[in-house]
Amino acid sequence: MSHIFSTVDWVKGSNIYEVNIRQYTREGSFAAFAKHLPRLKAMGVEILWLMPITPISEKVRQGKLGSYYACSSYTSINPEFGSLKDFKNLVDNAHQLGFKIIIDWVANHTGWDHHWTFEHSNWYLKDRNGNFTEVNGWHDVIDLDFSVHAMRSAMIKAMQYWVRECNIDGFRCDMAHLVPLNFWISARKECELIKPLFWLAECDVAEYHQVFDATYAWNWMHLTEQQKKNEASLNDIRNCLHNYTQYPNNAIKLFFTSNHDENSWNGTEVEKYGNLSKAWSVFSAMWKGLPLIYSGQEIPNTKRLAFFDKDEIDWEEPLQMEGFYTALLQVCKTNKAISQGETFILPSENDDALMAFIRKYEEDTILVILNLSNKSRLRIQVQHGWLEGLFENVFSGLSFPFKPGEIFELQAGEFFLYQKIM
């Protein structure tokens, strides 16, 4: 099994920022969000993923505003966010600042009053009584039938519309594994007749890397939550990471401590991880893959955002985590050990509490040590030839001459991130 397509160059060493337009500002519009672009640029954000921008079904709607993921058209703009012109302006502004923009694509299902329901009702799955149906337990959507060629063709044309009309740079594909792989292969071939794109799948299934550049590290994230509750060990997490190395050669995993689903349904990263949230964020950015930051993590946002109703993010200044993420994203961008380096997991007497690794590419070297426990004064001796030279603490700016055999001591939840500067 191998990756059929070429991954666009700009993904290497990059990062993704998920944008919840509805909750981002009081206005909840493309134009209002655009005012944040210079700030996000300064933070080091490169790829903007916009949650679905299409209109939302009114029939069987949840809450007052409904779910972004229950669309009523694949080729229109949600009027809540503005007009098609507003969206094009946002894309143009973002491109001028050097961002890439990907949009959320929900192929598995539509809302109950999508115009296809009355124009082409045979494009949907039906129950034994001939009614629209849905097999995953989401009551505000209905499933499409991917055995219908005409539906597949119309779906691909809708995807092409956004590439051609609005010059987007790729797709984040919702619940990608619920849709046949051969559909995604066709969709990518047809869409990339227009321009090369970046494809991110919301799934943790190795074979989907035949078509997708990146997939979610769901299994890793669930294990990190379980580890905090003492239901999984750091060894389980190391085994998961090893399994990811068995993926196809160019496969990219997406690492995150929060996203729209996690925040709304399972809790903020602070709720989930407590004093370990920053340490796991460091890991997400420094391990081989792509890091994801969700809207408001740079504040940090400490509330679960309502999913179906207006629930504005409170941009309380100063943004206490902005400097933290800026430092991480700067290392991602400038240190080739992140995107191309070899990784060596460092052993210690405290393997049940410490996650430590060193990464190297040519002269670029980083050292990451995380105390993922509530135990303090834990020590690790780093006996590795790569630990030689002058290293800078990324967060304090202080530099230290290191040699193999250095001993580090960490308090509960503490983390060290050093990069070689000489």
C-alpha positions in Angstrom: 0.0 0.0 0.0 1.4 3.4 -1.0 0.4 7.0 -1.4 -0.9 7.4 -5.0 -0.6 11.2 -5.1 2.2 13.8 -4.4 1.9 15.9 -1.3 2.2 19.6 -1.9 5.6 21.0 -0.7 4.1 23.7 1.6 2.7 21.1 4.0 6.2 20.0 5.1 7.1 21.5 8.5 3.7 23.4 8.5 0.8 23.6 11.0 -2.9 23.9 11.0 -5.2 26.2 12.8 -8.9 25.3 13.0 -11.3 28.2 12.6 -14.8 28.2 14.2 -16.2 31.2 12.3 -19.5 31.3 14.2 -17.9 31.5 17.7 -14.7 33.5 16.7 -16.2 37.0 16.9 -19.4 38.7 18.0 -20.4 39.1 14.3 -19.5 35.5 13.5 -18.6 36.4 10.0 -15.8 36.0 7.5 -15.1 39.7 7.5 -14.8 39.8 11.3 -12.5 36.8 11.4 -10.3 38.4 8.7 -9.2 41.1 11.3 -7.4 38.3 13.2 -5.3 37.3 10.2 -2.3 39.5 11.0 -2.2 38.2 14.6 -2.3 34.6 13.5 0.4 35.3 10.9 2.6 36.8 13.7 1.9 33.7 15.8 3.3 31.5 13.0 0.0 29.9 11.8 0.3 28.7 8.1 -2.7 26.6 7.2 -6.2 27.8 8.1 -8.9 25.1 8.2 -12.4 26.5 8.2 -15.2 24.4 9.6 -18.0 24.0 7.0 -19.0 27.2 5.2 -22.1 25.8 3.6 -25.7 26.7 4.6 -27.3 24.6 7.4 -30.5 22.6 7.2 -33.5 24.0 9.1 -35.4 20.7 9.2 -34.5 18.6 12.3 -32.1 21.4 13.3 -30.3 21.1 16.6 -30.2 24.2 18.8 -31.1 27.6 17.3 -28.4 27.7 14.7 -27.8 24.0 13.9 -24.7 21.9 13.1 -22.3 23.1 10.5 -22.1 19.4 9.5 -25.8 19.2 8.4 -25.7 21.2 5.1 -28.5 22.1 2.8 -26.3 22.8 -0.2 -22.8 22.0 -1.2 -22.2 25.0 -3.4 -23.7 27.9 -1.4 -22.3 30.0 1.5 -23.9 30.0 5.0 -25.5 33.4 5.1 -24.7 33.5 8.8 -21.0 34.1 7.8 -21.6 36.6 4.9 -21.6 36.3 1.1 -19.6 34.4 -1.5 -17.8 37.7 -2.1 -16.9 37.9 1.6 -15.5 34.4 1.5 -13.5 35.2 -1.6 -12.1 38.3 0.0 -11.1 36.2 3.1 -9.3 33.7 0.8 -7.6 36.5 -1.1 -6.5 38.3 2.1 -5.2 35.1 3.6 -3.2 34.3 0.5 -1.7 37.7 0.4 -0.4 37.1 3.9 1.0 33.8 3.0 -1.7 31.5 4.5 -3.2 28.4 2.8 -6.9 27.8 3.3 -8.6 24.4 3.4 -12.4 23.9 3.9 -14.3 21.2 5.7 -16.0 18.8 3.4 -18.9 16.6 4.7 -19.4 13.9 2.1 -21.0 11.1 4.1 -24.3 12.9 4.8 -26.4 16.0 4.3 -29.1 17.8 6.4 -32.7 16.8 6.0 -33.6 19.6 3.6 -30.6 19.6 1.3 -32.0 20.4 -2.2 -30.9 16.9 -3.3 -33.5 15.4 -1.1 -36.3 16.5 -3.4 -34.3 16.8 -6.7 -32.6 13.4 -6.4 -34.1 11.4 -3.5 -32.6 8.2 -5.0 -29.1 9.6 -4.1 -29.8 8.8 -0.4 -29.8 5.6 1.6 -33.3 4.5 2.6 -34.6 2.3 5.4 -36.8 -0.7 4.8 -39.8 1.6 4.6 -38.2 3.7 1.9 -37.5 6.7 4.2 -34.2 8.6 4.5 -32.0 7.1 7.1 -28.7 7.5 9.0 -26.7 4.7 10.5 -24.3 6.4 13.0 -26.9 7.9 15.4 -26.8 11.5 14.3 -30.4 12.5 14.1 -30.0 15.8 12.2 -28.4 14.3 9.1 -29.2 11.6 6.5 -26.8 9.3 4.6 -25.9 9.5 1.0 -25.7 6.4 -1.2 -22.2 6.0 -2.7 -23.4 3.2 -5.0 -25.1 5.9 -7.1 -22.6 7.1 -9.7 -24.6 10.3 -10.5 -24.4 11.4 -6.8 -20.6 10.8 -6.7 -20.2 12.9 -9.9 -22.3 15.7 -8.5 -20.3 15.7 -5.3 -17.0 15.9 -7.1 -18.3 18.8 -9.2 -19.3 20.6 -6.0 -15.8 20.1 -4.6 -14.3 21.4 -7.9 -16.5 24.5 -7.6 -14.7 25.7 -4.5 -11.3 25.1 -6.0 -12.1 26.8 -9.3 -14.4 29.6 -8.0 -12.6 30.5 -4.7 -9.1 29.2 -5.1 -9.0 27.2 -1.9 -5.9 25.0 -1.2 -7.4 21.8 0.0 -10.0 19.9 2.0 -10.4 18.5 5.5 -12.7 15.6 4.9 -15.2 14.9 7.7 -15.5 11.2 8.9 -13.6 10.2 5.8 -13.5 6.5 6.6 -17.3 6.3 6.3 -17.0 7.2 2.6 -15.6 4.6 0.2 -11.9 5.0 -0.5 -12.4 4.8 -4.3 -14.7 7.9 -4.1 -11.8 9.9 -2.5 -9.4 8.7 -5.2 -11.7 9.9 -7.9 -12.4 13.2 -6.1 -8.7 13.9 -5.7 -7.9 13.1 -9.3 -10.7 15.3 -10.6 -10.1 18.2 -8.2 -6.3 18.2 -8.9 -6.9 18.8 -12.6 -7.5 22.4 -11.4 -4.5 22.7 -9.0 -2.5 20.6 -6.5 -4.3 20.4 -3.1 -3.7 19.3 0.5 -6.0 16.5 1.7 -6.6 15.9 5.4 -8.8 13.0 6.5 -10.7 12.8 9.8 -9.9 9.2 10.4 -7.1 7.0 11.8 -7.1 4.3 9.1 -3.8 3.5 7.5 -5.2 2.5 4.1 -6.8 6.0 3.6 -3.2 7.3 3.1 -3.4 5.9 -0.4 -5.2 9.1 -1.2 -4.9 11.4 1.9 -1.7 13.3 2.8 -2.6 13.4 6.5 -4.9 11.6 8.9 -5.9 12.2 12.5 -3.9 10.7 15.4 -7.1 9.8 17.1 -5.8 6.7 18.8 -2.8 8.7 20.2 -5.1 11.4 21.5 -7.5 8.9 23.2 -4.6 7.2 24.9 -3.3 10.5 26.2 -6.7 11.2 27.8 -6.7 7.7 29.3 -3.1 8.1 30.5 -4.2 11.2 32.5 -6.9 9.0 34.1 -4.5 6.2 34.8 -6.3 4.0 32.3 -3.4 3.8 29.9 0.4 4.0 30.3 3.1 6.0 28.4 4.2 2.6 27.1 0.8 2.2 25.4 1.3 5.7 23.8 4.8 4.7 22.7 3.4 1.6 21.0 0.8 3.7 19.3 3.5 6.0 17.9 5.4 3.0 16.8 2.4 1.7 14.9 2.2 5.1 13.1 5.7 4.5 11.8 4.4 1.5 10.0 2.1 3.7 7.9 3.0 4.3 4.2 6.3 6.3 3.7 4.8 9.8 3.2 1.9 9.5 5.6 1.5 12.5 7.9 -0.3 12.2 11.3 -2.2 15.2 12.7 -1.6 15.7 16.5 -3.8 17.9 18.7 -5.0 18.4 22.3 -8.2 20.1 21.2 -10.5 20.5 18.2 -14.2 21.5 17.7 -15.5 18.0 18.7 -13.1 17.6 21.7 -13.8 21.1 23.0 -17.6 20.9 22.8 -18.2 17.3 23.8 -15.3 16.1 25.9 -13.9 19.3 27.4 -11.2 21.9 26.9 -7.6 20.7 26.9 -7.3 22.1 30.5 -10.3 20.0 31.5 -8.9 16.9 29.9 -5.3 17.2 30.8 -5.1 19.6 33.7 -1.4 20.5 34.4 -0.3 18.2 31.5 -2.0 20.2 28.7 1.0 22.3 27.8 3.4 19.3 27.8 1.1 17.4 25.4 0.9 20.6 23.2 4.7 20.6 23.1 4.7 16.9 22.1 2.0 17.6 19.4 4.3 20.2 17.7 7.6 18.4 18.1 6.8 14.8 17.1 6.9 13.9 13.5 3.6 15.1 11.9 1.4 18.2 11.8 0.3 20.1 14.9 -3.3 21.4 15.1 -4.4 24.4 17.2 -8.1 25.1 17.7 -9.7 28.5 17.9 -9.0 30.1 21.3 -6.3 27.7 22.5 -3.9 30.7 22.5 -6.0 32.5 25.1 -6.4 29.8 26.6 -10.2 29.3 26.1 -11.3 27.5 29.2 -15.0 26.9 28.3 -16.7 24.3 26.2 -18.1 26.2 23.2 -21.8 25.5 22.4 -22.0 23.5 19.1 -25.5 24.5 17.9 -25.9 28.0 19.3 -24.0 31.3 19.5 -21.3 31.1 22.1 -18.6 33.7 21.4 -15.0 33.2 22.3 -13.8 35.7 24.8 -10.6 37.1 23.5 -9.3 38.3 26.8 -6.1 40.3 26.4 -3.3 39.5 26.9 -3.5 36.1 25.2 -1.5 34.1 27.8 -0.7 31.2 25.5 0.1 33.2 22.4 3.8 33.4 23.2 3.9 29.7 23.9 2.4 28.7 20.5 4.5 31.3 18.7 7.7 29.7 20.1 6.6 26.2 19.2 5.5 27.2 15.6 8.8 29.1 15.1 10.8 25.9 15.9 8.5 23.9 13.6 9.3 26.3 10.8 13.0 26.8 11.2 14.3 23.5 12.6 14.5 20.7 10.0 14.7 18.1 12.7 10.9 18.5 13.1 9.9 17.8 9.5 12.7 15.6 8.4 14.6 14.4 11.4 15.3 11.0 12.8 13.7 10.4 16.2 15.3 8.5 19.2 13.1 7.9 22.2 15.3 8.3 25.3 15.0 5.6 28.1 14.9 6.5 31.8 14.2 4.9 35.2 10.9 6.9 35.1 9.5 5.6 31.8 6.1 5.5 33.4 6.1 9.2 34.0 8.6 10.8 31.5 8.4 11.0 27.8 11.7 12.1 26.3 13.1 12.1 22.8 15.8 13.6 20.7 15.4 14.5 17.0 18.1 15.3 14.5 18.5 16.3 10.8 22.0 17.2 9.7 23.0 19.9 12.3 19.5 20.7 13.5 18.8 18.9 16.8 16.0 19.2 19.4 15.6 17.6 22.8 12.2 17.2 24.3 11.6 16.0 27.9 8.0 15.9 29.3 6.9 15.0 32.8 3.5 13.6 32.2 2.7 12.7 35.8 1.9 14.3 39.1 5.3 13.2 40.5 7.9 15.8 41.1 11.8 15.9 41.1 11.9 13.1 38.5 15.4 12.8 36.9 16.6 11.6 33.6 20.1 11.2 32.3 20.5 11.6 28.6 23.2 9.4 27.3 23.1 10.1 23.6 25.8 11.3 21.1 23.4 13.8 19.6 23.3 15.8 22.9 26.6 17.7 22.3 27.0 21.4 21.8 25.3 24.6 22.8 21.5 24.2 23.2 18.9 26.9 23.8 15.8 26.6 25.9 13.1 27.5 23.5 10.8 29.1 26.1 13.3 30.9 28.3 15.9 31.8 25.7 18.7 30.7 28.0 21.5 28.6 26.4 23.5 25.8 28.0 26.5 23.7 26.8 25.4 20.1 26.8 27.4 16.9 26.6 26.2 13.2 26.6 25.3 12.2 30.2 23.5 15.4 31.2 21.0 15.0 34.0 17.7 16.8 33.9 15.1 17.1 36.8 11.5 17.9 36.2 8.6 18.9 38.4 5.0 17.5 37.9 3.7 18.6 34.5 7.0 20.3 33.6 8.5 20.2 30.1 11.8 21.1 28.6 12.4 21.9 24.9 15.9 22.6 23.8 17.3 23.2 20.3 20.9 23.1 19.2 22.3 26.5 18.3 26.0 25.7 17.9 
